[in-house]
Amino acid sequence: MTYEESIDWLFSTQTFGIKLGLENPTRLLREFLAFPPHTTKVIQVVGTNGKGSTCAFIDSLARAAGIRTGLFTSPHLVSYRERIRVSSQMIAEEDVARHLSELRELVAGWEHHPTFFELTLALAMKHFRERECELLILEAGMGGRYDATTAVPSDASVVTAIDLDHTQWLGDTLDKIAAEKAAVFREGKPAFSLPQAPEAERIIKQVANETRAPLEIVEEPLRGYALGLPGPHQASNAALALAALHSLGCRLNFDTVQYGLSSVRHAGRFEVIRGERTLILDIAHNPHAIRGLVETLKGELPGRKPVLIFGVCHSKDIGQMLSQLAPTVGRAHFVPINSPRSMDPADLGNLFEGKDGMVTHGSLAEALEATRNDAEVLVCGSAFLVGEAKALLEAKEHRSSDQ
């Protein structure tokens, strides 16, 4: 298959939906010979918000220390290849095509066909093995206990901020969600968590005790270093990343840490694009993430209110998200997102407190055109929306995935 043909086939597997469980990914990694060698260290990162940023910090710090890294993240914003990187370099198209061709042949007769996410993980792990990566950083998809990444033996577990999200899969209370996340802890292997709500932290400590996993609650944000990702919450993610690397014996000095933290980049996390206007792209898509975004806006744009372009999935707590954004932004433009789960822009308008300054559009392109004369524009609410915005700005095709 060509790259385009292989991607077409992979995206067609989304019809198999989301299947939580480890049997399929374990079989896939075994038969595809994609488990990492024993000399390769693995850090698994779970949580509700901040997983991608924490993974980016770990990756950047490790690379600054001269370690060959494999980084697996999701979802992608524009290119599928964003999900799989070796020492910051995206996987080549020919490698994607080669591995997916082999995977398609491997799973052709399986009774339970692997999902899009499971196949992507297997592809990534085979690529990392071929490139002889020394450290793998794996961002869990949605959960923990039955997430495909948990099929890979890890040497350290990291838990970022936990909040209510994906409740139909993970449970409708913080303690239930925490139990799913903490289930990735491995016996005798270090675990790290940010401070959590009392009911979530209690569960995390109980699971660590039961699995005999040495647990550290990283209480203090990292101070004294310039960070490449803006926002006060990123200092906590950086502290979490640093603690995990220290536990694996990574040699880090002040200069290495300073370079690694200041040079980190992660698309769609308060990503600022300057031109005739300033565009701010942020994938904040639940109330906890919006709180962090609002705090970042106050620090980065003191006294100013950017115009808002907002689109979101209907399954989110949209009322809370908009009530937090309303005092911080000016005129609001509501748009659909590139997903079957898109919330109707008119319904978004009905939930917005500042209705006098509200406009609805049939597409993101219309909203970007309508705001071209505004000085500062914030695009947020969904990774799908931010990905589409980046694709439009870069004149590239946008093909999103729910997995």
N, C-alpha and C positions, 0 to 999 in steps of 0.2 A: 504493500500500500504506500502511496505517497503520504506526505504529511497531512494534506487536506483530507484525503480519504480516511486516514487513521483517526483524525479528529472527528470526522463525520460519524464514524463507527462508534467511537467512544461516547459522543454526546447522545447517540441513539440509545445507549444503555441506561439513560436517565429514566426510561420507562419502567425500569425495575425498582425505582424508588429508593427510599432509605431503609436499609435493613441493619438494625443494630445486632451485633453478635460477632463472635471471634472465630467461629468455625470456618467460614468462607475465607476471610483474610489470612488465617493461619495456613490453610491448605494452599492458597494462592502463593504465599511467600515461600512455602516449602517446595512446591512443584516448579516454581519459577526460579528456584535457587537464589532468592533475593533477601534472605536473612543476612544481617551484617556479620562479618567475622568477629571473633572474640576480642580482637585487639581494638575494635572500634567502639567508642563510648557513645551512649545514646541518652539524650535528655528529652523527656516527654513533657509538654506544656498543655495543661488543661485550665478551664475557667470559663467565665461568661464574657468578660471584657478584658482587653489588654493582652490576649494571647499573642497576637501577631507582633505587637510592639516589643513584648518581652523576648520573643524568639529573635526579632531583629537585633535587639541589644546583645543577646547571647552570641549570635552569629558574628556581629561586628567585633565584639571583644575578643572572641576566639581567633578570628582572622588577624586582628592586630597582634596577637601573641604568636602568630606564625602557624596556626593550626588549620589544616585543610578541612573545611566544613561542608556538610550537606544540609541544606535547609528545605524543609517541606512545610508549606503553608497553604491555607485555603480561606475563602475562595480567591480566584484570580479576579482582577479588575478588567483588564483588556485582553491580554494574551494568556492562554492556558499555560504557556511555558513559565509564567511567573511563579507557579507553584513549586517548581523544582529547580534549585540552584546549587551549584558547587562553587564554593568560595566566591559568592555573589554573582556568578555567571549563570544565566538561564540555560537550561538544557537546550541543545541544538534541535532543530526540526527533524533532522535525519535520525537522531537518537530516539525521539518520540515515535517516529514512524516505524523504526526497526523494532522497538520494544512492544508497541501496540500490535504490530503484525504478529509477533510471537505470542502475545497474550491472547489475541483473538483465536489463534489456532489451538492454544492450550485449553481454553475454556469452552470451545465449541460444543462439546458433548455433555457439559455439566448440567445436572438436573436443576441446581439452584445457581443461576447465572450471577457472577459477581456484579456489584454495583459500580457506578462511575467512580465513586470515591475509593473503593477497594482496588480497582484496577489502577487508579492513579497512584495510590500508595505503593503497589507492587512495582510499577514502572519506576517510581522514584528510588525505591530501595535497591533495585537492580542497577540503576544508574550510579547511585552512590557507591555501591560495591565495586563496579567497574572503574570508577574514578579514584578508588582507594582513599575515601574520606576517613579522617581520623575521629571526627566528632559529628554526630547527627543530631539535629534539632528538629523535633517532630511536633507540629502544632496539631492537637486533636481537632477533629471536626466539630461535632456538636456535643458529645457527651464525655465519656471517660471509661466507665466500666465495660461497655460493649462497643466502644469506638474502634475502628479498624486499626488505628495507630497503637492500640494497647496489645495487639498481637506481636509487636516488636519488643523484645526484652529491653528494658531501659535500666540505666545506671543511676538516674536521678529523676525525681518527679517534681514538677513545679505547678502550683495552683495560683492563678491570678485572681482578680476580683470576681466574686460570685454574686449573681443577682438573678432575678426571675426572668427567664427567657427559655424558649423551646419547652414550655411547661407540658405540652401534650406528649412529649417524649420523656422528659426527665423528672417530672413531678411538679406539683403546684405550690410547694413550700421550699424555703431556703434549705431546710435540713435534708429534704429529699434530694434536692439538686446537689448539695454538698456531698451526700453519700455516693452519688454517681461519679462525681469528680474524684473523690478521695479513693475510690475503688481501684485506681491505677497504681497505688502505692505498692512497692515490691519489698518483700521481706529482706531486712538488713540494708536496703538501699536508701540513701538520704532523700528526704522530702522537704519541700519548702513551700510556704504559703504566705500571702499577704494577710494582714489582719482582716477578719471577716465579721459579719454580724454574729452575735453570740450563739445563736442556734446553729449556724453553719460551722463556726469555729469549733464548737463542742463536738460535732460529728467528725470533723477532720482529725481532731486529737484522739478521738476514740478509735478511728480506723488505723491511725499511725501506731497507736498502742497495741492494737490487735495484731497488726502485721509486723510488728517489731521494726518499723521503719523509723530511723532517727529523724524527728521532725523539728524544723526551725520555723517559727513565725517571724518573718522579717518585718519588724515593727517600724523601723526608722527609714524614711526616704533617704536616698543617697544625696549627700551635700558636698559642695566644693568642686563639682565637675560641671563643665558645660555639656549639655545634652543636644544631640542632633534632632530630637523630636520634642516639639514645644508642648507645654502644659504641665502644671504642678503634679498631676498624677503620674507622669512619666518618670519622675524621680523614684517613685516606689517600684515601678517596673524595672528600672535600672538596678536598684538594690537587689531585687529578686534575681535578676540575671547574674549579677556578680556573685551572689551567694552560691548559686548552683554551680558556676564554673569553679569557684574555690574548692567546692566539695570533691571535684574530680581531679584535683591536683594541678589545675591549670596555672602556670606561672605568669603572674600579672604584676607589673610594677606601675608606678604612678603614670609614667609617660604612655605605657601601653593602654591603660584604662582610659586616660584622657583622650587619646586618639580614637580608641574604639567607641567611646560614648559620643564624642562630638561628631564623628563621621557617619554615624548610623543614619540610614534613610529608610523610610517605609511608606510607600505610596498610599494615599488616601487617609493618612492620619494627620490632620491639620496641615495638609499639603497646600502650600501657597504658590500660586502661579501668577506671576506679574506680567502685565502687558498694558494695553490701553486701559484696562481695569484690573483690579486684584481679585482673583478667584481663590476661594478657600474651599478645599474638598475634604470632607471628613465622613467616614463610614458609620459614625455614631448611629445606632439603630435600635436602642432601647433606652429607658429612662436613666439608668446608671451611666451609660456612655454619654448621653446628652448632658448630664450634670458635669462630667469632665470637660466636654466641649465648651459649655457655657463659662466655666472657670478659665479655660484657656483663652476664650474670646476676651474676657475682661482683662486678662494680663497682656495679651498681644495687641488688642485694639482698645485701649482704655478710652472710655467716653464716646466711642463710636458704635453705630448700629448698622451692620452690613445688611443689605437686602438678602432675603432668604429665598432659596429655591429648595423645595421639600417634596420628597416622594417616599412612600413607605409601604411595607407589606401590611395587609389588613389584620394579621395576627398579632401585631405589636400593641403595646399600651400607648396608643397614639395621643390620647388626651393628656397624659402626664408629660410626654415628650414636648408637645406644643405649648403646654402651660409654662414649661421651663424656658423654652426658646422665646416666647412672646415678649418679655421685657428686654431681651438682649438684641433683638433684630428690628429692622425697619419693615418696609413693605414685604409681604409674603407672596410668593408665586408657588402654586401647588401643581404638581405634574404626576402623571402615571410613571411607574417603573417597569422595566423590561422583565416582568415576571407574571405568571398566571395569578399570583397572590397579591397583585397590586391593589392598593386602596384607591378608590375613585377620587380624583382631585376635588370634585364638588363636595364630597363627604368630608374631606380634609378641611375645606373652607368652613364648613358648618361647625367644626370643632375648634376653630382658631378664635382666640379671644379678641385679637385686634382686627376684626372683620372689615373695618373701614379701609385698611391698606392691603386688601387681599385680592389676588387675581388667580384664575385657574387657566390652565393650558392643556391642549391635547397632546403635547409632547415636550420633552426636555429641550429640544432644539428651539421650539417657539419661546420658551422661557429664557434661554440664553440670549436669543435675539432681542427679546423685550428688555433685557437688563444690560445691554451692551454699553449704555451711557452711564451706568451706575459705577461709582468709584470702587466699591467693595461688595462682593457677592459671595454668600455662603451657600454651598451645595451640600446637603446632608440628608440623612434619614434612612439610607440603604446603601449597601455595597453595590447593588445593581445600578443605582442611580449614579454613584461616583464613577463606576466603571464606564457607564455610558457617556458621562461627561468627558472623561479622559479620552475615550475613543473619538468623540466628536472633535475635541480640540486637536487631536493628533491625526485626524482624518483616517482612522483605522476602523475595521469591522469590529462590532461589539457582539460577543457571544457569551452570555452569562450562563452560570450553572447554579442550581440550588444546592449542590453538594460541594 
